[in-house]
Amino acid sequence: MFGILKAMFPANKQDDLISYIKKGALLIDVRSVQEFNSGSAKDAINIPLDQLSKQLGQLKGKENIIVFCRSGARSAQAKMILNKNGFESVVNGGSWQKVKSVKESYS
């Protein structure tokens, strides 16, 4: 249980988010297609959480990945899936509004 909470609420998440955005990180919105179509961060791609495991091939070779959703819960799960599949440089960005705001401020 502690690992799940740590993944959802890392201490340095804001600093990591800013750093990754400055590095041109791949932004992955893990909400549903309908949610994504209602608004997202600029340059984000949509891979709904329930499809992420099937889409890992298209992410091979990608570094500095930011996953996000409505609140940060689904993106915490997405981060764990990616980490378990060898993607080490992944940040849970939390909500799409937060990622959008940081992206607009730092890119």
Residue pairs with C-beta under 8 A, 6 or more apart in sequence:
4 76
4 80
7 76
7 79
7 80
7 92
8 72
8 73
8 76
8 92
10 16
10 92
13 91
13 92
13 93
13 94
16 91
17 66
17 91
17 93
17 94
17 98
17 99
17 102
18 102
18 106
20 64
20 65
20 66
20 89
20 91
21 66
21 99
21 102
21 103
21 106
21 107
22 106
22 107
23 64
24 64
24 107
25 64
25 65
25 66
25 91
26 45
26 59
26 62
26 64
26 65
26 66
27 41
27 43
27 44
27 45
27 66
27 68
27 93
27 99
27 103
28 44
28 45
28 46
28 47
28 65
28 66
28 67
28 68
28 78
29 35
29 36
29 40
29 41
29 44
29 45
29 46
29 47
29 68
29 69
29 96
30 47
30 48
30 49
30 52
30 67
30 68
30 69
30 74
30 75
30 77
30 78
31 40
31 46
31 48
31 49
31 69
31 70
31 74
31 96
32 48
33 46
33 48
35 70
36 44
36 46
36 48
39 96
39 100
40 46
40 96
40 100
41 68
41 96
41 99
41 100
41 103
42 100
42 103
42 104
42 107
43 103
44 68
44 96
44 99
47 55
49 69
49 74
49 77
49 78
52 78
52 81
52 82
53 81
53 85
56 82
56 85
59 65
59 82
59 87
62 87
63 89
64 89
65 82
65 87
65 89
65 90
65 91
66 90
66 91
66 93
66 99
67 75
67 78
67 79
67 82
67 90
67 91
67 92
67 93
68 75
68 92
68 93
68 94
68 95
68 96
68 98
68 99
69 75
69 78
69 95
69 96
70 95
70 96
71 94
71 95
72 92
72 93
72 94
72 95
75 92
75 93
75 94
76 92
78 92
79 90
79 91
79 92
82 90
83 90
93 99
93 102
